[in-house]
């Protein structure tokens, strides 16, 4: 296991274990998300959260799921990043690559909090990961955008 990593988890990673697990990929992502939460509890990874995470959690329609996701995020969180003008500025620049401004805020929050990884199940974000990573690298941020399955494989190396 490499030295402790700082990671940010997209909202969908917290939700994944509560999703319909009949699809094999979703089931693997849920299993990997649970392993990631175990790593956080054991101190093997440091989980950074952000205001945008908790904003998005409020939009989960099912009350029980919303409460479970909120408590899970609070339980694994090491520190929370506030949305400030620096986050908004970087998110605005990231908007050239992503349609969803909430994703731009997740990316900017992760980059500015010096996370090594932004873990997500978002297919669009994963498809654009290399382009976004290159953009961030030009701005002196080394953030990798990765699926939970791949993240667990990396940690195991």
DSSP file (Angstrom, degrees, kcal/mol; ACC not computed):
  #  RESIDUE AA STRUCTURE BP1 BP2  ACC     N-H-->O    O-->H-N    N-H-->O    O-->H-N    TCO  KAPPA ALPHA  PHI   PSI    X-CA   Y-CA   Z-CA
    1    1 A X              0   0    0      0, 0.0   155,-0.1     0, 0.0     3,-0.1   0.000 360.0 360.0 360.0 126.1    0.0    0.0    0.0
    2    2 A X        -     0   0    0    153,-0.3     3,-0.2     1,-0.1   153,-0.0  -0.179 360.0 -70.3 -65.3 168.8    1.4    3.4   -1.0
    3    3 A X  S    S-     0   0    0      1,-0.2    -1,-0.1    42,-0.0    41,-0.0  -0.155  79.0 -60.7 -59.8 161.8    1.5    6.1    1.7
    4    4 A X        -     0   0    0     -3,-0.1     2,-0.3     1,-0.1    41,-0.2  -0.088  58.6-150.3 -51.2 133.8   -1.8    7.6    2.7
    5    5 A X  E     -a   45   0A   0     39,-0.8    41,-3.3    -3,-0.2     2,-0.5  -0.825   9.4-133.4-109.2 145.0   -3.7    9.2   -0.1
    6    6 A X  E     +a   46   0A   0     -2,-0.3   110,-2.7   108,-0.2   111,-1.3  -0.860  35.1 176.3 -93.3 127.8   -6.1   12.1    0.0
    7    7 A X  E     -ab  47 117A   0     39,-3.1    41,-3.0    -2,-0.5     2,-0.4  -0.942  24.6-152.3-131.8 152.8   -9.2   11.4   -2.1
    8    8 A X  E     -ab  48 118A   0    109,-2.2   111,-2.9    -2,-0.3     2,-0.5  -0.982  16.6-147.7-120.3 138.8  -12.5   13.0   -2.8
    9    9 A X  E     - b   0 119A   0     39,-0.6   111,-0.2    -2,-0.4     2,-0.0  -0.912  13.8-128.0-110.2 129.4  -15.5   10.9   -3.6
   10   10 A X    >>  -     0   0    0    109,-3.2     3,-1.8    -2,-0.5     4,-1.0  -0.360  33.5-104.9 -67.1 155.5  -18.2   12.1   -6.0
   11   11 A X  H 3> S+     0   0    0      1,-0.3     4,-1.6     2,-0.2     3,-0.4   0.837 118.6  62.3 -53.1 -38.0  -21.8   11.9   -4.7
   12   12 A X  H 3> S+     0   0    0      1,-0.2     4,-1.6     2,-0.2    -1,-0.3   0.748  95.9  59.7 -65.7 -22.6  -22.5    8.8   -6.8
   13   13 A X  H <> S+     0   0    0     -3,-1.8     4,-0.6   106,-0.3    -1,-0.2   0.903 105.7  47.6 -70.0 -41.0  -19.8    6.8   -5.0
   14   14 A X  H  < S+     0   0    0     -4,-1.0     3,-0.2    -3,-0.4    -2,-0.2   0.854 116.7  44.9 -65.3 -33.9  -21.6    7.3   -1.7
   15   15 A X  H >< S+     0   0    0     -4,-1.6     3,-2.4     1,-0.2     4,-0.4   0.757  90.5  87.0 -79.7 -25.7  -24.9    6.3   -3.3
   16   16 A X  H >< S+     0   0    0     -4,-1.6     3,-1.7     1,-0.3    14,-0.2   0.825  82.9  54.0 -52.6 -44.8  -23.6    3.3   -5.2
   17   17 A X  T 3< S+     0   0    0     -4,-0.6    -1,-0.3     1,-0.3    -2,-0.1   0.708 110.9  49.8 -64.0 -14.8  -24.0    0.6   -2.5
   18   18 A X  T <  S+     0   0    0     -3,-2.4    -1,-0.3    -4,-0.1    -2,-0.2   0.401  94.3  97.4-101.2   0.9  -27.7    1.7   -2.2
   19   19 A X  S <  S-     0   0    0     -3,-1.7     2,-0.5    -4,-0.4    -3,-0.0  -0.263  95.1 -75.3 -81.4 172.3  -28.3    1.5   -5.9
   20   20 A X    >   -     0   0    0      1,-0.1     3,-0.5    -2,-0.0    -1,-0.1  -0.600  45.0-163.4 -68.2 117.7  -29.9   -1.4   -7.8
   21   21 A X  T 3   +     0   0    0     -2,-0.5     6,-0.2     1,-0.2    -1,-0.1   0.146  60.0 104.4 -96.4  19.4  -27.1   -4.0   -7.9
   22   22 A X  T 3   +     0   0    0      4,-0.1     2,-0.4     5,-0.1    -1,-0.2   0.801  65.1  79.7 -71.8 -26.8  -28.5   -6.2  -10.7
   23   23 A X  S <> S-     0   0    0     -3,-0.5     4,-2.5     1,-0.1     5,-0.2  -0.679  81.7-138.4 -79.7 131.8  -26.0   -4.8  -13.2
   24   24 A X  H  > S+     0   0    0     -2,-0.4     4,-2.4     1,-0.2     5,-0.2   0.872 101.4  50.3 -60.6 -40.8  -22.6   -6.4  -12.8
   25   25 A X  H  > S+     0   0    0      2,-0.2     4,-2.6     1,-0.2    -1,-0.2   0.916 111.7  47.8 -64.7 -42.7  -20.7   -3.1  -13.2
   26   26 A X  H  > S+     0   0    0      1,-0.2     4,-2.5     2,-0.2    -2,-0.2   0.909 111.1  51.7 -64.1 -41.2  -22.8   -1.4  -10.6
   27   27 A X  H  X S+     0   0    0     -4,-2.5     4,-2.3     2,-0.2    -2,-0.2   0.915 111.3  47.0 -61.4 -43.4  -22.4   -4.3   -8.3
   28   28 A X  H  X S+     0   0    0     -4,-2.4     4,-2.5     2,-0.2    -2,-0.2   0.890 111.8  50.6 -66.1 -39.8  -18.6   -4.2   -8.6
   29   29 A X  H  X S+     0   0    0     -4,-2.6     4,-2.6     2,-0.2    -2,-0.2   0.899 110.4  50.2 -63.5 -39.6  -18.6   -0.4   -8.1
   30   30 A X  H  X S+     0   0    0     -4,-2.5     4,-2.3   -14,-0.2    -2,-0.2   0.919 111.3  47.9 -64.4 -43.7  -20.7   -0.8   -5.0
   31   31 A X  H  X S+     0   0    0     -4,-2.3     4,-1.9     1,-0.2    -2,-0.2   0.916 113.7  47.5 -62.5 -43.2  -18.3   -3.5   -3.6
   32   32 A X  H  X S+     0   0    0     -4,-2.5     4,-2.4     2,-0.2    -2,-0.2   0.884 109.0  53.8 -66.5 -39.2  -15.3   -1.2   -4.4
   33   33 A X  H  X S+     0   0    0     -4,-2.6     4,-2.4     1,-0.2    -1,-0.2   0.922 108.0  50.7 -60.6 -43.7  -17.0    1.8   -2.8
   34   34 A X  H  X S+     0   0    0     -4,-2.3     4,-2.1     1,-0.2    -1,-0.2   0.900 109.7  50.2 -61.5 -40.5  -17.5   -0.3    0.4
   35   35 A X  H  X S+     0   0    0     -4,-1.9     4,-2.3     2,-0.2    -1,-0.2   0.905 109.0  52.3 -62.9 -40.6  -13.8   -1.2    0.4
   36   36 A X  H  X S+     0   0    0     -4,-2.4     4,-2.1     2,-0.2    -2,-0.2   0.909 107.9  50.7 -61.9 -42.5  -12.9    2.4   -0.1
   37   37 A X  H  X S+     0   0    0     -4,-2.4     4,-2.4     1,-0.2    -1,-0.2   0.894 109.1  52.1 -61.9 -39.3  -15.1    3.3    3.0
   38   38 A X  H  X S+     0   0    0     -4,-2.1     4,-2.0     2,-0.2     6,-0.2   0.902 107.3  52.4 -62.4 -40.9  -13.3    0.6    4.9
   39   39 A X  H  X>S+     0   0    0     -4,-2.3     5,-2.3     1,-0.2     6,-1.0   0.897 109.5  49.8 -61.2 -39.8   -9.9    2.1    3.9
   40   40 A X  H ><5S+     0   0    0     -4,-2.1     3,-1.0     1,-0.2    -2,-0.2   0.924 110.1  49.6 -65.0 -44.1  -11.2    5.5    5.2
   41   41 A X  H 3<5S+     0   0    0     -4,-2.4    -1,-0.2     1,-0.3    -2,-0.2   0.848 112.3  47.8 -63.7 -33.8  -12.2    4.0    8.5
   42   42 A X  H 3<5S-     0   0    0     -4,-2.0    -1,-0.3    -5,-0.2    -2,-0.2   0.513 115.9-114.6 -86.2  -4.1   -8.9    2.3    8.9
   43   43 A X  T <<5S+     0   0    0     -3,-1.0    -3,-0.2    -4,-0.5    -2,-0.1   0.589  81.6 123.4  83.7  10.3   -7.0    5.4    8.1
   44   44 A X  S   <S+     0   0    0     -5,-2.3   -39,-0.8    -6,-0.2     2,-0.3   0.775  80.0  25.1 -75.6 -25.9   -5.5    4.0    4.9
   45   45 A X  E    S-a    5   0A   0     -6,-1.0     2,-0.6   -41,-0.2    -2,-0.3  -0.973  75.6-134.4-133.4 151.9   -7.0    6.9    2.9
   46   46 A X  E     -a    6   0A   0    -41,-3.3   -39,-3.1    -2,-0.3     2,-0.6  -0.932  21.1-150.4-105.5 121.3   -8.0   10.4    3.9
   47   47 A X  E     -ac   7  77A   0     29,-0.6    31,-3.5    -2,-0.6    32,-1.0  -0.832   8.6-165.3 -98.9 122.7  -11.4   11.4    2.5
   48   48 A X  E     -ac   8  79A   0    -41,-3.0   -39,-0.6    -2,-0.6     2,-0.2  -0.879   7.8-166.5-101.8 133.9  -12.0   15.1    1.8
   49   49 A X  E     - c   0  80A   0     30,-2.8    32,-2.7    -2,-0.4     2,-0.3  -0.641   3.2-150.6-110.9 175.1  -15.6   16.2    1.3
   50   50 A X  E >>  - c   0  81A   0     30,-0.3     4,-1.4    -2,-0.2     3,-0.6  -0.947  31.1-107.0-142.7 163.2  -17.0   19.4   -0.1
   51   51 A X  H 3> S+     0   0    0     30,-1.9     4,-2.2    -2,-0.3     5,-0.2   0.853 117.2  61.1 -57.1 -35.6  -20.0   21.7    0.2
   52   52 A X  H 3> S+     0   0    0      1,-0.2     4,-2.5     2,-0.2    -1,-0.2   0.860  99.1  56.9 -64.6 -33.9  -21.2   20.5   -3.2
   53   53 A X  H <> S+     0   0    0     -3,-0.6     4,-2.4     1,-0.2    -1,-0.2   0.958 110.5  42.1 -58.3 -51.5  -21.4   16.9   -1.9
   54   54 A X  H  X S+     0   0    0     -4,-1.4     4,-1.3     1,-0.2    -2,-0.2   0.817 111.8  55.6 -70.5 -29.3  -23.8   17.9    0.8
   55   55 A X  H  < S+     0   0    0     -4,-2.2     4,-0.3     2,-0.2     3,-0.2   0.934 111.1  44.8 -62.7 -46.6  -25.7   20.2   -1.5
   56   56 A X  H >< S+     0   0    0     -4,-2.5     3,-1.7     1,-0.2     4,-0.2   0.869 105.4  60.8 -67.5 -36.8  -26.2   17.2   -3.9
   57   57 A X  H >< S+     0   0    0     -4,-2.4     3,-1.9     1,-0.3    -1,-0.2   0.874  95.0  64.0 -57.8 -36.2  -27.1   14.9   -1.1
   58   58 A X  T 3< S+     0   0    0     -4,-1.3    -1,-0.3     1,-0.3    -2,-0.2   0.707  96.3  59.1 -60.9 -19.1  -30.1   17.2   -0.2
   59   59 A X  T <  S+     0   0    0     -3,-1.7     2,-0.6    -4,-0.3    -1,-0.3   0.434  71.6 114.9 -92.5   0.3  -31.6   16.3   -3.7
   60   60 A X    <   -     0   0    0     -3,-1.9     6,-0.1    -4,-0.2    -3,-0.0  -0.618  58.1-153.3 -70.4 118.9  -31.8   12.6   -3.0
   61   61 A X  S    S+     0   0    0     -2,-0.6     2,-0.5     4,-0.1    -1,-0.2   0.903  71.8  78.3 -67.0 -44.7  -35.5   12.1   -3.1
   62   62 A X  S  > S-     0   0    0      1,-0.2     4,-2.8    -3,-0.1     5,-0.2  -0.544  72.5-148.9 -74.1 119.3  -35.8    9.0   -0.9
   63   63 A X  H  > S+     0   0    0     -2,-0.5     4,-2.6     1,-0.2     5,-0.2   0.890  93.4  48.9 -57.4 -47.0  -35.5   10.1    2.7
   64   64 A X  H  > S+     0   0    0      1,-0.2     4,-2.5     2,-0.2    -1,-0.2   0.915 114.0  46.4 -62.2 -42.9  -33.8    7.0    4.0
   65   65 A X  H  > S+     0   0    0      2,-0.2     4,-2.8     1,-0.2     5,-0.2   0.927 111.7  51.8 -64.0 -44.6  -31.3    6.9    1.3
   66   66 A X  H  X S+     0   0    0     -4,-2.8     4,-2.3     1,-0.2    -2,-0.2   0.925 112.6  45.3 -58.0 -46.5  -30.6   10.6    1.7
   67   67 A X  H  X S+     0   0    0     -4,-2.6     4,-2.5     2,-0.2    -1,-0.2   0.900 113.2  49.5 -66.2 -41.6  -30.0   10.2    5.5
   68   68 A X  H  X S+     0   0    0     -4,-2.5     4,-2.5    -5,-0.2    -2,-0.2   0.927 112.6  47.1 -62.4 -45.1  -27.8    7.1    5.0
   69   69 A X  H  X S+     0   0    0     -4,-2.8     4,-2.6     2,-0.2    -2,-0.2   0.911 112.0  51.0 -64.2 -42.6  -25.7    8.8    2.4
   70   70 A X  H  X S+     0   0    0     -4,-2.3     4,-2.4    -5,-0.2    -2,-0.2   0.947 113.5  43.9 -59.1 -49.6  -25.3   11.9    4.6
   71   71 A X  H  X S+     0   0    0     -4,-2.5     4,-2.1     1,-0.2    -2,-0.2   0.861 112.2  53.1 -67.6 -35.1  -24.2    9.9    7.6
   72   72 A X  H  X S+     0   0    0     -4,-2.5     4,-1.8    -5,-0.2     5,-0.2   0.942 110.5  47.3 -62.9 -47.0  -21.9    7.8    5.5
   73   73 A X  H  X S+     0   0    0     -4,-2.6     4,-1.5     1,-0.2    -2,-0.2   0.925 114.2  46.6 -61.3 -44.9  -20.2   10.9    4.1
   74   74 A X  H  < S+     0   0    0     -4,-2.4    -1,-0.2     1,-0.2    -2,-0.2   0.854 110.1  55.4 -64.5 -33.9  -19.9   12.4    7.6
   75   75 A X  H  < S+     0   0    0     -4,-2.1    -1,-0.2     1,-0.2    -2,-0.2   0.842 116.3  33.8 -69.7 -34.8  -18.6    9.1    8.9
   76   76 A X  H  < S+     0   0    0     -4,-1.8   -29,-0.6    -3,-0.2    -1,-0.2   0.602  92.5 114.4 -96.3 -12.9  -15.7    8.8    6.4
   77   77 A X  E  <  +c   47   0A   0     -4,-1.5   -29,-0.2    -5,-0.2     3,-0.1  -0.336  35.7 177.8 -65.9 134.3  -14.9   12.6    6.1
   78   78 A X  E    S-     0   0A   0    -31,-3.5     2,-0.3     1,-0.4   -30,-0.2   0.749  74.2  -7.6 -96.7 -38.4  -11.6   13.8    7.4
   79   79 A X  E     -c   48   0A   0    -32,-1.0   -30,-2.8     2,-0.0    -1,-0.4  -0.984  63.9-133.8-158.0 149.1  -12.1   17.4    6.4
   80   80 A X  E     -c   49   0A   0     -2,-0.3     2,-0.5   -32,-0.2   -30,-0.3  -0.924  14.5-143.5-113.8 136.9  -14.7   19.4    4.4
   81   81 A X  E     -c   50   0A   0    -32,-2.7   -30,-1.9    -2,-0.4     2,-0.2  -0.833  15.3-138.8 -97.6 129.6  -13.8   22.0    1.8
   82   82 A X        -     0   0    0     -2,-0.5     2,-0.7   -32,-0.2     5,-0.2  -0.567  23.1-110.5 -82.5 149.8  -15.9   25.1    1.5
   83   83 A X        +     0   0    0     -2,-0.2     2,-0.2     4,-0.1    -1,-0.1  -0.736  54.4 161.1 -78.5 117.9  -16.9   26.5   -1.9
   84   84 A X     >  -     0   0    0     -2,-0.7     4,-2.6     1,-0.0     5,-0.2  -0.649  56.6 -82.6-128.1-174.7  -15.0   29.8   -2.1
   85   85 A X  H  > S+     0   0    0      1,-0.2     4,-2.4    -2,-0.2     5,-0.2   0.845 126.8  53.6 -64.9 -33.3  -13.9   32.2   -4.9
   86   86 A X  H  > S+     0   0    0      2,-0.2     4,-2.2     1,-0.2    -1,-0.2   0.921 110.8  46.2 -66.1 -42.7  -10.8   30.0   -5.8
   87   87 A X  H  > S+     0   0    0      1,-0.2     4,-2.7     2,-0.2    -2,-0.2   0.931 114.1  48.7 -63.7 -45.3  -13.0   26.9   -6.1
   88   88 A X  H  X S+     0   0    0     -4,-2.6     4,-2.6     2,-0.2    -2,-0.2   0.893 109.8  52.0 -62.9 -39.6  -15.5   28.8   -8.2
   89   89 A X  H  X S+     0   0    0     -4,-2.4     4,-1.7     2,-0.2    -1,-0.2   0.939 113.7  42.6 -63.2 -47.2  -12.8   30.3  -10.5
   90   90 A X  H  X S+     0   0    0     -4,-2.2     4,-2.1     1,-0.2    -2,-0.2   0.889 113.8  52.6 -67.3 -38.3  -11.3   26.8  -11.2
   91   91 A X  H  X S+     0   0    0     -4,-2.7     4,-1.3     1,-0.2    -2,-0.2   0.906 106.6  53.4 -62.2 -41.3  -14.8   25.4  -11.6
   92   92 A X  H  < S+     0   0    0     -4,-2.6     4,-0.2     1,-0.2     3,-0.2   0.892 110.5  46.7 -60.4 -39.9  -15.6   28.1  -14.1
   93   93 A X  H >< S+     0   0    0     -4,-1.7     3,-1.1     1,-0.2    -1,-0.2   0.856 109.5  54.0 -69.6 -34.7  -12.5   27.2  -16.1
   94   94 A X  H >X S+     0   0    0     -4,-2.1     3,-2.7     1,-0.2     4,-1.2   0.717  86.9  82.8 -71.5 -21.1  -13.4   23.5  -15.9
   95   95 A X  T 3< S+     0   0    0     -4,-1.3    -1,-0.2     1,-0.3    -2,-0.2   0.727  76.3  71.3 -57.1 -22.6  -16.8   24.2  -17.4
   96   96 A X  T <4 S+     0   0    0     -3,-1.1    -1,-0.3    -4,-0.2    -2,-0.2   0.715 108.9  33.4 -64.9 -19.1  -15.2   24.2  -20.8
   97   97 A X  T <4 S+     0   0    0     -3,-2.7     2,-0.4     1,-0.2    -2,-0.2   0.649 119.7  46.1-110.7 -22.1  -14.9   20.4  -20.4
   98   98 A X     <  -     0   0    0     -4,-1.2    -1,-0.2     1,-0.1     6,-0.1  -0.974  54.9-157.7-130.0 138.2  -18.0   19.4  -18.4
   99   99 A X  S    S+     0   0    0     -2,-0.4     2,-0.7    -3,-0.1    -1,-0.1   0.877  79.3  78.4 -76.7 -39.3  -21.6   20.4  -18.8
  100  100 A X    >>  -     0   0    0      1,-0.2     4,-1.6     2,-0.1     3,-0.5  -0.612  64.7-161.9 -80.4 110.5  -22.6   19.7  -15.2
  101  101 A X  H 3> S+     0   0    0     -2,-0.7     4,-2.3     1,-0.2    -1,-0.2   0.814  89.6  62.1 -64.4 -29.8  -21.4   22.6  -13.0
  102  102 A X  H 3> S+     0   0    0      1,-0.2     4,-2.2     2,-0.2    -1,-0.2   0.912 103.7  49.4 -61.0 -41.0  -21.7   20.4   -9.9
  103  103 A X  H <> S+     0   0    0     -3,-0.5     4,-2.8     2,-0.2    -1,-0.2   0.893 107.8  54.3 -63.5 -39.0  -19.0   18.1  -11.4
  104  104 A X  H  X S+     0   0    0     -4,-1.6     4,-2.7     1,-0.2    -2,-0.2   0.901 108.7  48.9 -60.5 -40.4  -16.9   21.2  -12.1
  105  105 A X  H  X S+     0   0    0     -4,-2.3     4,-2.6     2,-0.2    -2,-0.2   0.878 110.3  50.8 -67.4 -37.8  -17.2   22.1   -8.4
  106  106 A X  H  X S+     0   0    0     -4,-2.2     4,-2.5     2,-0.2    -2,-0.2   0.942 112.9  46.5 -61.3 -47.0  -16.2   18.6   -7.3
  107  107 A X  H  X S+     0   0    0     -4,-2.8     4,-2.7     2,-0.2    -2,-0.2   0.941 114.9  45.6 -60.9 -49.6  -13.2   18.7   -9.6
  108  108 A X  H  X S+     0   0    0     -4,-2.7     4,-2.8     1,-0.2     5,-0.2   0.903 112.9  50.5 -63.3 -42.0  -12.1   22.1   -8.4
  109  109 A X  H  X S+     0   0    0     -4,-2.6     4,-1.2     2,-0.2    -1,-0.2   0.918 112.9  46.5 -62.4 -43.4  -12.6   21.2   -4.8
  110  110 A X  H  <>S+     0   0    0     -4,-2.5     5,-2.5    -5,-0.2     3,-0.2   0.928 114.7  46.7 -65.0 -45.3  -10.6   18.0   -5.1
  111  111 A X  H ><5S+     0   0    0     -4,-2.7     3,-1.6     1,-0.2    -2,-0.2   0.935 113.3  47.4 -63.3 -47.1   -7.8   19.8   -7.0
  112  112 A X  H 3<5S+     0   0    0     -4,-2.8    -1,-0.2     1,-0.3    -2,-0.2   0.685 108.9  54.4 -73.2 -16.8   -7.6   22.8   -4.6
  113  113 A X  T 3<5S-     0   0    0     -4,-1.2    -1,-0.3    -3,-0.2    -2,-0.2   0.265 115.7-116.6 -96.6  12.2   -7.5   20.5   -1.6
  114  114 A X  T < 5 +     0   0    0     -3,-1.6  -108,-0.2     1,-0.2    -3,-0.2   0.827  52.2 169.5  59.1  37.0   -4.6   18.6   -3.1
  115  115 A X      < -     0   0    0     -5,-2.5  -108,-0.2    -6,-0.2    -1,-0.2  -0.517  32.9-148.7 -73.0 147.0   -6.4   15.3   -3.4
  116  116 A X  S    S+     0   0    0   -110,-2.7    28,-2.4     1,-0.2     2,-0.4   0.792  79.8  28.4 -81.0 -31.4   -4.6   12.7   -5.5
  117  117 A X  E     -bd   7 144A   0   -111,-1.3  -109,-2.2    26,-0.2     2,-0.5  -0.979  52.7-159.5-136.6 142.8   -7.9   11.2   -6.7
  118  118 A X  E     -bd   8 145A   0     26,-2.8    28,-2.4    -2,-0.4     2,-0.5  -0.987  27.7-155.1-111.5 113.8  -11.4   12.1   -7.5
  119  119 A X  E     +bd   9 146A   0   -111,-2.9  -109,-3.2    -2,-0.5     2,-0.3  -0.793  24.8 158.8 -96.7 129.0  -13.3    8.8   -7.4
  120  120 A X        -     0   0    0     26,-2.4    28,-0.3    -2,-0.5    -2,-0.0  -0.979  45.6-154.6-148.3 155.2  -16.5    8.8   -9.4
  121  121 A X        +     0   0    0     -2,-0.3     2,-0.6    26,-0.2    26,-0.1   0.315  60.7 123.8-105.6   1.6  -19.0    6.4  -11.1
  122  122 A X     >  -     0   0    0      1,-0.2     4,-2.4     2,-0.1     5,-0.2  -0.529  50.4-157.9 -70.8 112.1  -20.0    9.2  -13.6
  123  123 A X  H  > S+     0   0    0     -2,-0.6     4,-2.4     1,-0.2    -1,-0.2   0.881  90.2  50.6 -62.0 -41.5  -19.5    7.8  -17.1
  124  124 A X  H  > S+     0   0    0      2,-0.2     4,-1.6     1,-0.2    -1,-0.2   0.937 112.1  47.3 -63.1 -45.6  -19.2   11.3  -18.7
  125  125 A X  H  4 S+     0   0    0      1,-0.2     4,-0.3     2,-0.2    -2,-0.2   0.901 113.0  48.6 -62.6 -41.8  -16.7   12.4  -16.2
  126  126 A X  H >< S+     0   0    0     -4,-2.4     3,-0.9     1,-0.2     4,-0.4   0.878 108.7  54.1 -66.2 -37.3  -14.6    9.2  -16.6
  127  127 A X  H 3< S+     0   0    0     -4,-2.4     3,-0.2     1,-0.2    -1,-0.2   0.839 115.8  38.8 -64.6 -32.7  -14.8    9.6  -20.4
  128  128 A X  T 3X S+     0   0    0     -4,-1.6     4,-2.4     1,-0.2     5,-0.2   0.332  86.1 108.6 -98.1   5.9  -13.3   13.1  -20.2
  129  129 A X  H <> S+     0   0    0     -3,-0.9     4,-3.2    -4,-0.3     5,-0.2   0.887  75.7  49.1 -54.5 -49.8  -10.9   12.3  -17.3
  130  130 A X  H  > S+     0   0    0     -4,-0.4     4,-2.2    -3,-0.2    -1,-0.2   0.896 112.6  48.2 -62.0 -40.8   -7.7   12.5  -19.3
  131  131 A X  H  > S+     0   0    0     -3,-0.2     4,-2.2     2,-0.2    -1,-0.2   0.927 115.2  44.7 -64.0 -45.3   -8.6   15.8  -20.9
  132  132 A X  H  X S+     0   0    0     -4,-2.4     4,-2.7     2,-0.2    -2,-0.2   0.905 111.9  52.5 -66.8 -41.6   -9.5   17.3  -17.5
  133  133 A X  H  X S+     0   0    0     -4,-3.2     4,-2.5    -5,-0.2    10,-0.2   0.900 109.7  49.6 -60.6 -40.8   -6.4   15.9  -15.9
  134  134 A X  H  X S+     0   0    0     -4,-2.2     4,-1.8    -5,-0.2    -2,-0.2   0.920 110.5  49.8 -64.2 -44.5   -4.3   17.5  -18.6
  135  135 A X  H  X S+     0   0    0     -4,-2.2     4,-0.6     1,-0.2    -2,-0.2   0.939 113.4  46.1 -57.5 -48.5   -6.0   20.8  -18.1
  136  136 A X  H ><>S+     0   0    0     -4,-2.7     5,-2.3     1,-0.2     3,-1.1   0.891 107.8  56.7 -63.5 -40.1   -5.5   20.6  -14.3
  137  137 A X  H ><5S+     0   0    0     -4,-2.5     3,-1.9     1,-0.3    -1,-0.2   0.875 101.2  56.9 -60.4 -38.0   -1.8   19.6  -14.8
  138  138 A X  H 3<5S+     0   0    0     -4,-1.8    -1,-0.3     1,-0.3    -2,-0.2   0.722 107.3  50.1 -64.0 -20.8   -1.2   22.7  -16.8
  139  139 A X  T <<5S-     0   0    0     -3,-1.1    -1,-0.3    -4,-0.6    -2,-0.2   0.078 127.7-100.8-104.7  21.0   -2.4   24.6  -13.7
  140  140 A X  T < 5S+     0   0    0     -3,-1.9     2,-0.4     1,-0.2    -3,-0.2   0.760  82.1 127.8  67.9  29.5   -0.1   22.7  -11.4
  141  141 A X      < -     0   0    0     -5,-2.3     2,-0.7    -8,-0.1    -1,-0.2  -0.959  43.9-160.7-114.4 134.4   -2.7   20.2  -10.0
  142  142 A X        +     0   0    0     -2,-0.4     2,-0.4   -31,-0.2    -9,-0.1  -0.738  32.1 151.6-114.4  82.7   -2.1   16.5  -10.1
  143  143 A X        -     0   0    0     -2,-0.7     2,-0.5   -10,-0.2   -26,-0.2  -0.940  30.1-155.2-115.3 131.0   -5.5   15.0   -9.8
  144  144 A X  E     -d  117   0A   0    -28,-2.4   -26,-2.8    -2,-0.4     2,-0.6  -0.904   6.8-149.2-105.9 133.1   -6.5   11.6  -11.2
  145  145 A X  E     +d  118   0A   0     -2,-0.5     2,-0.3   -28,-0.2   -26,-0.2  -0.905  33.4 162.8-103.5 123.1  -10.2   11.0  -12.0
  146  146 A X  E     -d  119   0A   0    -28,-2.4   -26,-2.4    -2,-0.6     2,-0.2  -0.970  41.0-111.1-148.0 150.8  -10.9    7.3  -11.5
  147  147 A X     >  -     0   0    0     -2,-0.3     4,-2.4   -28,-0.2   -26,-0.2  -0.500  37.9-114.8 -76.5 150.3  -13.7    4.8  -11.1
  148  148 A X  H  > S+     0   0    0    -28,-0.3     4,-2.3     1,-0.2     5,-0.2   0.839 115.9  55.4 -59.2 -33.1  -13.9    3.1   -7.6
  149  149 A X  H  > S+     0   0    0      2,-0.2     4,-1.8     1,-0.2    -1,-0.2   0.947 111.1  43.5 -63.7 -47.9  -13.0   -0.3   -9.1
  150  150 A X  H  > S+     0   0    0      1,-0.2     4,-2.5     2,-0.2    -2,-0.2   0.873 110.9  56.2 -64.6 -37.6   -9.8    1.1  -10.6
  151  151 A X  H  X S+     0   0    0     -4,-2.4     4,-2.5     1,-0.2    -1,-0.2   0.936 107.1  47.9 -61.1 -46.3   -9.1    2.9   -7.4
  152  152 A X  H  X S+     0   0    0     -4,-2.3     4,-1.8     1,-0.2    -1,-0.2   0.887 111.3  51.5 -62.8 -38.7   -9.2   -0.3   -5.4
  153  153 A X  H  X S+     0   0    0     -4,-1.8     4,-0.8     2,-0.2    -1,-0.2   0.909 110.1  49.3 -63.7 -42.1   -6.9   -2.0   -7.9
  154  154 A X  H >< S+     0   0    0     -4,-2.5     3,-0.8     1,-0.2    -2,-0.2   0.915 110.3  50.0 -62.5 -43.8   -4.4    0.9   -7.7
  155  155 A X  H 3< S+     0   0    0     -4,-2.5  -153,-0.3     1,-0.2    -1,-0.2   0.855 107.3  55.4 -64.5 -34.3   -4.4    0.8   -3.9
  156  156 A X  H 3<        0   0    0     -4,-1.8    -1,-0.2     1,-0.2    -2,-0.2   0.711 360.0 360.0 -71.5 -20.3   -3.8   -3.0   -4.0
  157  157 A X    <<        0   0    0     -4,-0.8    -1,-0.2    -3,-0.8    -2,-0.2   0.500 360.0 360.0 -67.5 360.0   -0.7   -2.5   -6.2
